[in-house]
Amino acid sequence: MEKIKSHFLVAVHCAALLFLATDIVAAPATNASPAQPEVVEAEPGEETQTKTQKSMWDLVRVGGAVMWALGALALYGFYTAGSLIYVILFSNDATKDKKLVGDLVDSGATAHEVLEAEIQRRDKAAFPRICEAALEESGGGKPAMEDALVNEGAIQLGSLKRGLRPLQIVVAVAPLLGLLGTVYGMISSFQSVEIAGAGGDKVELLSRGIYEALVTTATGLTVAIPFLLLYHWLGRRVDEIGVNLNRHSKVFLEAFTSGGQRGSTTTTQYKPAAPPDALQPAHSAE
């Protein structure tokens, strides 16, 4: 997992460098003819004014400290998203869980060793830990194994859902930071108008201050919206993991309580019964 995280961070840094490079490439070369600025015709007796369009990097610098805070928040969101995608999509893969059930049934007395090896391979996977908790209670019969499946399943599924909270924080904080930057920018803009007094162009000062202040709000929404979509998508995948854990736990419980393990040397036999819903509250033992 650490290798995946390091590769993801490298990709994020490359994306940041690519973002900065767009402004460098867009800038005119030293040996090329410079970009023609927009010339504003002045009234007689006034100086001619020239205006040039600001680059994205100029607007980022205008945003000040709030823009840097939004950048740090975006990097944190990318890192968190990469970790969650690895855990939810790869570690908790339903195909791997299904294969594990078959391996455990065929392993016989070495089921604990199979589980330990699987946990080491998939350290963030929920199903191997659920099976491990159930096998530890196998001496108590089916009711004890059922309770272990229920309790550990709730713990693991709750852990996956809590892992989505950092994305919630990014989605909630980014627009607020952007709005805060806009409020500060508006305050600064009105202060500039007041300082200029009657001698300055109040309309120009106010309009320039407003569009510069709105940069932080636009950036905050740009950061929040993709992470909001990702949060809901990952939340749906966690719900699917819960359904898969429930189904695989049923198969696991049936295999280890209806007729014993295939190839097992143990003589312990449990009374066959229809497996209960492994991730629902356990029924009272008969």
Secondary structure, DSSP 8 states (H G I E B T S, - for coil): -HHHHHHHHHHHHHHHHHHHHHHHHHS--TTS-----EEE---TTS--EEE----HHHHHHHHTHHHHHHHHHHHHHHHHHHHHHIIIIIIT-HHHHHHHHHHHHHHGGGHHHHHHHHHHHSTT-SHHHHHHHHHHTGGGHHHHHHHHHHHHHHHHHHHHHHTTHHHHHHHHHHHHHHHHHHHHHHHHHHHHHHHHGGGS-HHHHHHHHHHHHHHHHHHHHHHHHHHHHHHHHHHHHHHHHHHHHHHHHHHHHHHHHSS--TT--------------TTS------
